């Protein structure tokens, strides 16, 4: 099981990422774009995720993941239960969400990846 503290530690160290409090909810942004958001009770984590892949993710592990509420279905977003996600999986989800909103060059440099030619 992962925690909001573990997510906070990882997300705070990512380039251009910063934490904000919006209506008493912790969110992480790059610029003005939110890529992570927590429920008020901090048991659920919403994260940026490709729309075209989210139904498959939710169907594959419904005990971990759920679709966002109907008003948020227009966004590239999925919700995960923190109690069902381990730290390794959290790290992958957070970094992938961050990669969706940060310039590709910034992600490559931070992750030590070679440019795609």
DOVEX-541679 format. One record per atom (N, C-alpha, C): atom name; x, y, z; residue number from 1. Coordinates in steps of 0.02 Angstrom, whole numbers, padded with zeros to 5 digits, m for minus. Each point is the difference from the previous one (the first is absolute). Layout:
N
<atom site="CA" X="X" Y="Y" Z="Z" pos="NUM"/>
...
END
This chain:
117
<atom site="N" X="00042" Y="m00059" Z="00000" pos="1"/>
<atom site="CA" X="m00042" Y="00059" Z="00000" pos="1"/>
<atom site="C" X="00044" Y="00062" Z="00000" pos="1"/>
<atom site="N" X="m00019" Y="00049" Z="m00041" pos="2"/>
<atom site="CA" X="00037" Y="00062" Z="00000" pos="2"/>
<atom site="C" X="m00038" Y="00053" Z="00039" pos="2"/>
<atom site="N" X="00031" Y="00057" Z="00010" pos="3"/>
<atom site="CA" X="m00031" Y="00054" Z="00039" pos="3"/>
<atom site="C" X="00007" Y="00066" Z="m00037" pos="3"/>
<atom site="N" X="m00038" Y="00048" Z="00022" pos="4"/>
<atom site="CA" X="00006" Y="00067" Z="m00030" pos="4"/>
<atom site="C" X="00069" Y="00029" Z="00014" pos="4"/>
<atom site="N" X="00029" Y="m00018" Z="00057" pos="5"/>
<atom site="CA" X="00067" Y="00025" Z="00016" pos="5"/>
<atom site="C" X="00052" Y="m00026" Z="m00051" pos="5"/>
<atom site="N" X="m00006" Y="m00063" Z="m00019" pos="6"/>
<atom site="CA" X="00046" Y="m00029" Z="m00050" pos="6"/>
<atom site="C" X="m00010" Y="00034" Z="m00068" pos="6"/>
<atom site="N" X="m00063" Y="00012" Z="m00018" pos="7"/>
<atom site="CA" X="m00014" Y="00034" Z="m00063" pos="7"/>
<atom site="C" X="00028" Y="00071" Z="00002" pos="7"/>
<atom site="N" X="m00012" Y="00034" Z="00055" pos="8"/>
<atom site="CA" X="00024" Y="00069" Z="00009" pos="8"/>
<atom site="C" X="00076" Y="00004" Z="m00008" pos="8"/>
<atom site="N" X="00035" Y="m00047" Z="00030" pos="9"/>
<atom site="CA" X="00073" Y="00000" Z="m00004" pos="9"/>
<atom site="C" X="00024" Y="m00008" Z="m00072" pos="9"/>
<atom site="N" X="m00032" Y="m00046" Z="m00037" pos="10"/>
<atom site="CA" X="00019" Y="m00010" Z="m00070" pos="10"/>
<atom site="C" X="m00019" Y="00060" Z="m00043" pos="10"/>
<atom site="N" X="m00063" Y="00020" Z="00004" pos="11"/>
<atom site="CA" X="m00025" Y="00054" Z="m00044" pos="11"/>
<atom site="C" X="00036" Y="00066" Z="00013" pos="11"/>
<atom site="N" X="00017" Y="00014" Z="00062" pos="12"/>
<atom site="CA" X="00034" Y="00063" Z="00016" pos="12"/>
<atom site="C" X="00069" Y="00004" Z="m00030" pos="12"/>
<atom site="N" X="00030" Y="m00058" Z="m00014" pos="13"/>
<atom site="CA" X="00067" Y="m00002" Z="m00029" pos="13"/>
<atom site="C" X="00002" Y="00001" Z="m00076" pos="13"/>
<atom site="N" X="m00058" Y="m00001" Z="m00031" pos="14"/>
<atom site="CA" X="m00002" Y="00000" Z="m00074" pos="14"/>
<atom site="C" X="00005" Y="00072" Z="m00026" pos="14"/>
<atom site="N" X="00040" Y="00011" Z="m00052" pos="15"/>
<atom site="CA" X="00008" Y="00067" Z="m00027" pos="15"/>
<atom site="C" X="m00067" Y="00032" Z="m00019" pos="15"/>
<atom site="N" X="m00007" Y="00063" Z="00018" pos="16"/>
<atom site="CA" X="m00059" Y="00041" Z="m00015" pos="16"/>
<atom site="C" X="m00063" Y="m00019" Z="00038" pos="16"/>
<atom site="N" X="00004" Y="m00051" Z="00041" pos="17"/>
<atom site="CA" X="m00058" Y="m00023" Z="00039" pos="17"/>
<atom site="C" X="m00004" Y="00038" Z="00065" pos="17"/>
<atom site="N" X="m00061" Y="00019" Z="00018" pos="18"/>
<atom site="CA" X="m00009" Y="00033" Z="00065" pos="18"/>
<atom site="C" X="m00068" Y="m00018" Z="00029" pos="18"/>
<atom site="N" X="m00003" Y="00004" Z="00065" pos="19"/>
<atom site="CA" X="m00061" Y="m00018" Z="00038" pos="19"/>
<atom site="C" X="m00042" Y="00062" Z="00012" pos="19"/>
<atom site="N" X="m00066" Y="m00009" Z="m00006" pos="20"/>
<atom site="CA" X="m00048" Y="00053" Z="00017" pos="20"/>
<atom site="C" X="m00056" Y="m00030" Z="00041" pos="20"/>
<atom site="N" X="m00034" Y="00042" Z="00036" pos="21"/>
<atom site="CA" X="m00060" Y="m00020" Z="00038" pos="21"/>
<atom site="C" X="m00059" Y="00036" Z="m00032" pos="21"/>
<atom site="N" X="m00046" Y="m00038" Z="m00028" pos="22"/>
<atom site="CA" X="m00059" Y="00027" Z="m00033" pos="22"/>
<atom site="C" X="m00061" Y="m00028" Z="00033" pos="22"/>
<atom site="N" X="m00040" Y="00043" Z="00031" pos="23"/>
<atom site="CA" X="m00060" Y="m00021" Z="00037" pos="23"/>
<atom site="C" X="00017" Y="m00057" Z="00049" pos="23"/>
<atom site="N" X="00054" Y="00010" Z="00036" pos="24"/>
<atom site="CA" X="00024" Y="m00048" Z="00051" pos="24"/>
<atom site="C" X="00020" Y="m00067" Z="m00029" pos="24"/>
<atom site="N" X="00018" Y="m00002" Z="m00063" pos="25"/>
<atom site="CA" X="00024" Y="m00062" Z="m00031" pos="25"/>
<atom site="C" X="00070" Y="00012" Z="m00026" pos="25"/>
<atom site="N" X="00045" Y="m00049" Z="00013" pos="26"/>
<atom site="CA" X="00068" Y="00003" Z="m00025" pos="26"/>
<atom site="C" X="00001" Y="m00017" Z="m00074" pos="26"/>
<atom site="N" X="00034" Y="00043" Z="m00038" pos="27"/>
<atom site="CA" X="00007" Y="m00012" Z="m00072" pos="27"/>
<atom site="C" X="00072" Y="00016" Z="m00019" pos="27"/>
<atom site="N" X="00024" Y="m00032" Z="m00053" pos="28"/>
<atom site="CA" X="00065" Y="00016" Z="m00028" pos="28"/>
<atom site="C" X="m00009" Y="00024" Z="m00071" pos="28"/>
<atom site="N" X="00037" Y="00052" Z="m00017" pos="29"/>
<atom site="CA" X="m00005" Y="00031" Z="m00065" pos="29"/>
<atom site="C" X="00068" Y="00007" Z="m00033" pos="29"/>
<atom site="N" X="m00002" Y="00008" Z="m00065" pos="30"/>
<atom site="CA" X="00055" Y="00025" Z="m00040" pos="30"/>
<atom site="C" X="m00030" Y="00059" Z="m00036" pos="30"/>
<atom site="N" X="00025" Y="00059" Z="00014" pos="31"/>
<atom site="CA" X="m00033" Y="00060" Z="m00026" pos="31"/>
<atom site="C" X="m00069" Y="00004" Z="00033" pos="31"/>
<atom site="N" X="m00052" Y="00007" Z="m00041" pos="32"/>
<atom site="CA" X="m00068" Y="00002" Z="00027" pos="32"/>
<atom site="C" X="m00036" Y="m00067" Z="m00010" pos="32"/>
<atom site="N" X="00034" Y="m00049" Z="m00027" pos="33"/>
<atom site="CA" X="m00031" Y="m00065" Z="m00014" pos="33"/>
<atom site="C" X="00008" Y="m00047" Z="00059" pos="33"/>
<atom site="N" X="m00055" Y="m00026" Z="00025" pos="34"/>
<atom site="CA" X="00000" Y="m00047" Z="00055" pos="34"/>
<atom site="C" X="00014" Y="m00070" Z="m00028" pos="34"/>
<atom site="N" X="00047" Y="m00035" Z="00030" pos="35"/>
<atom site="CA" X="00013" Y="m00069" Z="m00022" pos="35"/>
<atom site="C" X="m00011" Y="m00051" Z="00056" pos="35"/>
<atom site="N" X="m00007" Y="00023" Z="00062" pos="36"/>
<atom site="CA" X="m00017" Y="m00043" Z="00057" pos="36"/>
<atom site="C" X="m00048" Y="00037" Z="00045" pos="36"/>
<atom site="N" X="m00048" Y="m00036" Z="00028" pos="37"/>
<atom site="CA" X="m00047" Y="00031" Z="00046" pos="37"/>
<atom site="C" X="m00024" Y="m00052" Z="00050" pos="37"/>
<atom site="N" X="m00009" Y="00020" Z="00062" pos="38"/>
<atom site="CA" X="m00021" Y="m00046" Z="00052" pos="38"/>
<atom site="C" X="m00069" Y="00016" Z="00025" pos="38"/>
<atom site="N" X="m00036" Y="m00051" Z="00022" pos="39"/>
<atom site="CA" X="m00066" Y="00010" Z="00030" pos="39"/>
<atom site="C" X="00010" Y="00036" Z="00067" pos="39"/>
<atom site="N" X="m00054" Y="00027" Z="00027" pos="40"/>
<atom site="CA" X="00004" Y="00035" Z="00065" pos="40"/>
<atom site="C" X="00029" Y="m00045" Z="00055" pos="40"/>
<atom site="N" X="m00019" Y="m00063" Z="m00001" pos="41"/>
<atom site="CA" X="00025" Y="m00046" Z="00052" pos="41"/>
<atom site="C" X="00067" Y="m00032" Z="m00018" pos="41"/>
<atom site="N" X="00027" Y="00020" Z="m00057" pos="42"/>
<atom site="CA" X="00066" Y="m00022" Z="m00024" pos="42"/>
<atom site="C" X="00006" Y="m00076" Z="m00009" pos="42"/>
<atom site="N" X="m00056" Y="m00032" Z="m00016" pos="43"/>
<atom site="CA" X="00001" Y="m00072" Z="m00014" pos="43"/>
<atom site="C" X="00000" Y="m00015" Z="m00075" pos="43"/>
<atom site="N" X="m00019" Y="00049" Z="m00041" pos="44"/>
<atom site="CA" X="m00003" Y="m00007" Z="m00072" pos="44"/>
<atom site="C" X="00046" Y="00049" Z="m00033" pos="44"/>
<atom site="N" X="00033" Y="m00022" Z="m00053" pos="45"/>
<atom site="CA" X="00045" Y="00043" Z="m00039" pos="45"/>
<atom site="C" X="m00023" Y="00000" Z="m00073" pos="45"/>
<atom site="N" X="m00019" Y="00058" Z="m00024" pos="46"/>
<atom site="CA" X="m00014" Y="00009" Z="m00070" pos="46"/>
<atom site="C" X="00065" Y="00017" Z="m00035" pos="46"/>
<atom site="N" X="00010" Y="m00026" Z="m00060" pos="47"/>
<atom site="CA" X="00063" Y="00013" Z="m00035" pos="47"/>
<atom site="C" X="m00012" Y="00002" Z="m00075" pos="47"/>
<atom site="N" X="00042" Y="00040" Z="m00033" pos="48"/>
<atom site="CA" X="m00004" Y="00005" Z="m00073" pos="48"/>
<atom site="C" X="00014" Y="m00068" Z="m00030" pos="48"/>
<atom site="N" X="m00041" Y="m00018" Z="m00050" pos="49"/>
<atom site="CA" X="00006" Y="m00066" Z="m00032" pos="49"/>
<atom site="C" X="m00034" Y="00005" Z="m00068" pos="49"/>
<atom site="N" X="00028" Y="m00032" Z="m00052" pos="50"/>
<atom site="CA" X="m00029" Y="00005" Z="m00066" pos="50"/>
<atom site="C" X="m00073" Y="m00024" Z="m00002" pos="50"/>
<atom site="N" X="m00044" Y="00040" Z="m00027" pos="51"/>
<atom site="CA" X="m00071" Y="m00017" Z="m00005" pos="51"/>
<atom site="C" X="m00011" Y="m00068" Z="m00034" pos="51"/>
<atom site="N" X="00037" Y="m00011" Z="m00054" pos="52"/>
<atom site="CA" X="m00012" Y="m00060" Z="m00040" pos="52"/>
<atom site="C" X="00022" Y="m00064" Z="00036" pos="52"/>
<atom site="N" X="00037" Y="00006" Z="00055" pos="53"/>
<atom site="CA" X="00024" Y="m00059" Z="00036" pos="53"/>
<atom site="C" X="m00034" Y="m00010" Z="00068" pos="53"/>
<atom site="N" X="m00039" Y="00049" Z="00022" pos="54"/>
<atom site="CA" X="m00026" Y="m00004" Z="00069" pos="54"/>
<atom site="C" X="m00052" Y="m00055" Z="00011" pos="54"/>
<atom site="N" X="m00043" Y="m00013" Z="m00049" pos="55"/>
<atom site="CA" X="m00050" Y="m00053" Z="00009" pos="55"/>
<atom site="C" X="00034" Y="m00067" Z="00009" pos="55"/>
<atom site="N" X="00053" Y="m00012" Z="m00037" pos="56"/>
<atom site="CA" X="00037" Y="m00063" Z="00007" pos="56"/>
<atom site="C" X="00034" Y="m00006" Z="00068" pos="56"/>
<atom site="N" X="00028" Y="00056" Z="00025" pos="57"/>
<atom site="CA" X="00032" Y="m00001" Z="00066" pos="57"/>
<atom site="C" X="m00051" Y="m00015" Z="00054" pos="57"/>
<atom site="N" X="m00057" Y="00034" Z="m00002" pos="58"/>
<atom site="CA" X="m00052" Y="m00011" Z="00050" pos="58"/>
<atom site="C" X="m00027" Y="m00071" Z="m00004" pos="58"/>
<atom site="N" X="m00011" Y="m00026" Z="m00060" pos="59"/>
<atom site="CA" X="m00026" Y="m00068" Z="m00009" pos="59"/>
<atom site="C" X="00050" Y="m00052" Z="00024" pos="59"/>
<atom site="N" X="00064" Y="00014" Z="m00008" pos="60"/>
<atom site="CA" X="00051" Y="m00049" Z="00019" pos="60"/>
<atom site="C" X="00010" Y="m00005" Z="00075" pos="60"/>
<atom site="N" X="m00011" Y="00055" Z="00037" pos="61"/>
<atom site="CA" X="00010" Y="m00001" Z="00072" pos="61"/>
<atom site="C" X="m00052" Y="00046" Z="00034" pos="61"/>
<atom site="N" X="m00063" Y="m00021" Z="00000" pos="62"/>
<atom site="CA" X="m00053" Y="00043" Z="00028" pos="62"/>
<atom site="C" X="00006" Y="00009" Z="00076" pos="62"/>
<atom site="N" X="00038" Y="m00042" Z="00033" pos="63"/>
<atom site="CA" X="00011" Y="00008" Z="00072" pos="63"/>
<atom site="C" X="00049" Y="00057" Z="00014" pos="63"/>
<atom site="N" X="00038" Y="00020" Z="m00050" pos="64"/>
<atom site="CA" X="00049" Y="00054" Z="00007" pos="64"/>
<atom site="C" X="m00023" Y="00065" Z="m00032" pos="64"/>
<atom site="N" X="m00031" Y="m00005" Z="m00059" pos="65"/>
<atom site="CA" X="m00013" Y="00059" Z="m00041" pos="65"/>
<atom site="C" X="m00074" Y="00008" Z="m00016" pos="65"/>
<atom site="N" X="m00020" Y="00062" Z="m00010" pos="66"/>
<atom site="CA" X="m00069" Y="00015" Z="m00020" pos="66"/>
<atom site="C" X="00001" Y="00060" Z="m00047" pos="66"/>
<atom site="N" X="m00053" Y="00004" Z="m00039" pos="67"/>
<atom site="CA" X="m00008" Y="00058" Z="m00044" pos="67"/>
<atom site="C" X="m00015" Y="00061" Z="00043" pos="67"/>
<atom site="N" X="00017" Y="00059" Z="m00025" pos="68"/>
<atom site="CA" X="m00018" Y="00060" Z="00037" pos="68"/>
<atom site="C" X="m00075" Y="00010" Z="m00002" pos="68"/>
<atom site="N" X="m00024" Y="00046" Z="00043" pos="69"/>
<atom site="CA" X="m00072" Y="00014" Z="00000" pos="69"/>
<atom site="C" X="m00019" Y="00028" Z="m00069" pos="69"/>
<atom site="N" X="m00064" Y="m00007" Z="m00018" pos="70"/>
<atom site="CA" X="m00022" Y="00019" Z="m00068" pos="70"/>
<atom site="C" X="00022" Y="00070" Z="m00022" pos="70"/>
<atom site="N" X="00000" Y="00049" Z="00045" pos="71"/>
<atom site="CA" X="00019" Y="00068" Z="m00019" pos="71"/>
<atom site="C" X="00074" Y="00006" Z="m00017" pos="71"/>
<atom site="N" X="00040" Y="m00050" Z="00017" pos="72"/>
<atom site="CA" X="00072" Y="00002" Z="m00014" pos="72"/>
<atom site="C" X="00021" Y="m00048" Z="m00056" pos="72"/>
<atom site="N" X="m00048" Y="m00032" Z="m00031" pos="73"/>
<atom site="CA" X="00016" Y="m00048" Z="m00054" pos="73"/>
<atom site="C" X="00031" Y="00033" Z="m00061" pos="73"/>
<atom site="N" X="m00009" Y="00065" Z="m00007" pos="74"/>
<atom site="CA" X="00030" Y="00035" Z="m00058" pos="74"/>
<atom site="C" X="00075" Y="00007" Z="00007" pos="74"/>
<atom site="N" X="00025" Y="m00007" Z="00060" pos="75"/>
<atom site="CA" X="00072" Y="00008" Z="00013" pos="75"/>
<atom site="C" X="00036" Y="m00066" Z="m00008" pos="75"/>
<atom site="N" X="00064" Y="00003" Z="m00010" pos="76"/>
<atom site="CA" X="00044" Y="m00059" Z="m00001" pos="76"/>
<atom site="C" X="00012" Y="m00017" Z="00074" pos="76"/>
<atom site="N" X="m00042" Y="m00044" Z="00028" pos="77"/>
<atom site="CA" X="00001" Y="m00008" Z="00073" pos="77"/>
<atom site="C" X="m00024" Y="m00069" Z="00020" pos="77"/>
<atom site="N" X="00031" Y="m00028" Z="00051" pos="78"/>
<atom site="CA" X="m00021" Y="m00062" Z="00033" pos="78"/>
<atom site="C" X="00008" Y="00010" Z="00075" pos="78"/>
<atom site="N" X="m00036" Y="m00038" Z="00039" pos="79"/>
<atom site="CA" X="00005" Y="00005" Z="00073" pos="79"/>
<atom site="C" X="00024" Y="m00067" Z="00027" pos="79"/>
<atom site="N" X="00047" Y="00002" Z="00047" pos="80"/>
<atom site="CA" X="00026" Y="m00060" Z="00031" pos="80"/>
<atom site="C" X="m00009" Y="00001" Z="00076" pos="80"/>
<atom site="N" X="m00010" Y="m00059" Z="00029" pos="81"/>
<atom site="CA" X="m00005" Y="m00006" Z="00072" pos="81"/>
<atom site="C" X="00070" Y="m00009" Z="00029" pos="81"/>
<atom site="N" X="00023" Y="00047" Z="00041" pos="82"/>
<atom site="CA" X="00068" Y="m00003" Z="00026" pos="82"/>
<atom site="C" X="00013" Y="m00065" Z="00038" pos="82"/>
<atom site="N" X="m00049" Y="m00025" Z="00036" pos="83"/>
<atom site="CA" X="00010" Y="m00061" Z="00039" pos="83"/>
<atom site="C" X="00014" Y="m00061" Z="m00043" pos="83"/>
<atom site="N" X="m00017" Y="00003" Z="m00065" pos="84"/>
<atom site="CA" X="00009" Y="m00057" Z="m00045" pos="84"/>
<atom site="C" X="00062" Y="00007" Z="m00044" pos="84"/>
<atom site="N" X="00035" Y="00057" Z="00005" pos="85"/>
<atom site="CA" X="00057" Y="00013" Z="m00044" pos="85"/>
<atom site="C" X="00064" Y="m00003" Z="00042" pos="85"/>
<atom site="N" X="00049" Y="m00039" Z="m00023" pos="86"/>
<atom site="CA" X="00063" Y="m00002" Z="00036" pos="86"/>
<atom site="C" X="00046" Y="00058" Z="m00023" pos="86"/>
<atom site="N" X="00055" Y="00009" Z="00034" pos="87"/>
<atom site="CA" X="00044" Y="00057" Z="m00015" pos="87"/>
<atom site="C" X="00030" Y="m00003" Z="m00070" pos="87"/>
<atom site="N" X="00017" Y="m00060" Z="m00024" pos="88"/>
<atom site="CA" X="00028" Y="m00006" Z="m00068" pos="88"/>
<atom site="C" X="m00051" Y="00021" Z="m00053" pos="88"/>
<atom site="N" X="m00061" Y="m00024" Z="00008" pos="89"/>
<atom site="CA" X="m00052" Y="00017" Z="m00048" pos="89"/>
<atom site="C" X="m00017" Y="00075" Z="00005" pos="89"/>
<atom site="N" X="m00001" Y="00027" Z="00061" pos="90"/>
<atom site="CA" X="m00013" Y="00071" Z="00009" pos="90"/>
<atom site="C" X="00052" Y="00041" Z="m00038" pos="90"/>
<atom site="N" X="00062" Y="m00020" Z="00008" pos="91"/>
<atom site="CA" X="00054" Y="00037" Z="m00034" pos="91"/>
<atom site="C" X="m00011" Y="00001" Z="m00075" pos="91"/>
<atom site="N" X="m00018" Y="m00057" Z="m00029" pos="92"/>
<atom site="CA" X="m00012" Y="m00003" Z="m00072" pos="92"/>
<atom site="C" X="m00060" Y="00043" Z="m00020" pos="92"/>
<atom site="N" X="m00054" Y="m00002" Z="00038" pos="93"/>
<atom site="CA" X="m00060" Y="00039" Z="m00016" pos="93"/>
<atom site="C" X="00014" Y="00075" Z="00005" pos="93"/>
<atom site="N" X="00035" Y="00021" Z="00053" pos="94"/>
<atom site="CA" X="00014" Y="00071" Z="00009" pos="94"/>
<atom site="C" X="00047" Y="00026" Z="m00054" pos="94"/>
<atom site="N" X="00052" Y="m00037" Z="m00015" pos="95"/>
<atom site="CA" X="00047" Y="00023" Z="m00052" pos="95"/>
<atom site="C" X="m00034" Y="00001" Z="m00069" pos="95"/>
<atom site="N" X="m00041" Y="m00050" Z="m00015" pos="96"/>
<atom site="CA" X="m00036" Y="00001" Z="m00064" pos="96"/>
<atom site="C" X="m00049" Y="00058" Z="m00004" pos="96"/>
<atom site="N" X="m00034" Y="00016" Z="00055" pos="97"/>
<atom site="CA" X="m00046" Y="00057" Z="00002" pos="97"/>
<atom site="C" X="00038" Y="00065" Z="m00011" pos="97"/>
<atom site="N" X="00056" Y="00006" Z="00035" pos="98"/>
<atom site="CA" X="00042" Y="00060" Z="m00007" pos="98"/>
<atom site="C" X="00025" Y="00007" Z="m00072" pos="98"/>
<atom site="N" X="00021" Y="m00055" Z="m00031" pos="99"/>
<atom site="CA" X="00025" Y="00002" Z="m00069" pos="99"/>
<atom site="C" X="m00053" Y="00025" Z="m00049" pos="99"/>
<atom site="N" X="m00064" Y="m00010" Z="00017" pos="100"/>
<atom site="CA" X="m00054" Y="00022" Z="m00045" pos="100"/>
<atom site="C" X="m00005" Y="00076" Z="m00002" pos="100"/>
<atom site="N" X="00024" Y="00035" Z="00052" pos="101"/>
<atom site="CA" X="m00011" Y="00072" Z="00004" pos="101"/>
<atom site="C" X="00064" Y="00042" Z="m00004" pos="101"/>
<atom site="N" X="00057" Y="m00032" Z="00003" pos="102"/>
<atom site="CA" X="00064" Y="00037" Z="m00002" pos="102"/>
<atom site="C" X="00028" Y="m00006" Z="m00071" pos="102"/>
<atom site="N" X="00038" Y="00050" Z="m00023" pos="103"/>
<atom site="CA" X="00031" Y="m00006" Z="m00066" pos="103"/>
<atom site="C" X="00043" Y="m00063" Z="m00005" pos="103"/>
<atom site="N" X="m00002" Y="m00032" Z="m00058" pos="104"/>
<atom site="CA" X="00037" Y="m00062" Z="m00010" pos="104"/>
<atom site="C" X="00075" Y="00006" Z="00017" pos="104"/>
<atom site="N" X="00029" Y="00056" Z="m00019" pos="105"/>
<atom site="CA" X="00071" Y="00011" Z="00014" pos="105"/>
<atom site="C" X="00014" Y="00000" Z="00075" pos="105"/>
<atom site="N" X="m00043" Y="00030" Z="00039" pos="106"/>
<atom site="CA" X="00009" Y="00002" Z="00073" pos="106"/>
<atom site="C" X="m00004" Y="m00071" Z="00028" pos="106"/>
<atom site="N" X="m00048" Y="m00039" Z="m00023" pos="107"/>
<atom site="CA" X="m00007" Y="m00069" Z="00024" pos="107"/>
<atom site="C" X="00062" Y="m00041" Z="m00019" pos="107"/>
<atom site="N" X="00022" Y="00006" Z="m00062" pos="108"/>
<atom site="CA" X="00059" Y="m00039" Z="m00022" pos="108"/>
<atom site="C" X="00061" Y="00018" Z="00042" pos="108"/>
<atom site="N" X="00011" Y="00064" Z="00010" pos="109"/>
<atom site="CA" X="00058" Y="00021" Z="00039" pos="109"/>
<atom site="C" X="m00003" Y="m00025" Z="00072" pos="109"/>
<atom site="N" X="m00058" Y="00006" Z="00030" pos="110"/>
<atom site="CA" X="m00007" Y="m00021" Z="00070" pos="110"/>
<atom site="C" X="00008" Y="m00076" Z="00007" pos="110"/>
<atom site="N" X="m00027" Y="m00037" Z="m00047" pos="111"/>
<atom site="CA" X="00000" Y="m00073" Z="00004" pos="111"/>
<atom site="C" X="00062" Y="m00031" Z="m00033" pos="111"/>
<atom site="N" X="00043" Y="00043" Z="m00028" pos="112"/>
<atom site="CA" X="00062" Y="m00025" Z="m00030" pos="112"/>
<atom site="C" X="m00010" Y="m00040" Z="m00063" pos="112"/>
<atom site="N" X="m00052" Y="00018" Z="m00038" pos="113"/>
<atom site="CA" X="m00015" Y="m00035" Z="m00062" pos="113"/>
<atom site="C" X="00033" Y="00034" Z="m00059" pos="113"/>
<atom site="N" X="00016" Y="m00040" Z="m00051" pos="114"/>
<atom site="CA" X="00028" Y="00027" Z="m00061" pos="114"/>
<atom site="C" X="m00057" Y="00029" Z="m00043" pos="114"/>
<atom site="N" X="00014" Y="00054" Z="m00035" pos="115"/>
<atom site="CA" X="m00051" Y="00028" Z="m00046" pos="115"/>
<atom site="C" X="m00018" Y="m00051" Z="m00053" pos="115"/>
<atom site="N" X="m00063" Y="m00001" Z="m00020" pos="116"/>
<atom site="CA" X="m00023" Y="m00045" Z="m00054" pos="116"/>
<atom site="C" X="00016" Y="00034" Z="m00065" pos="116"/>
<atom site="N" X="00035" Y="m00036" Z="m00044" pos="117"/>
<atom site="CA" X="00018" Y="00030" Z="m00065" pos="117"/>
<atom site="C" X="m00050" Y="m00020" Z="m00053" pos="117"/>
END
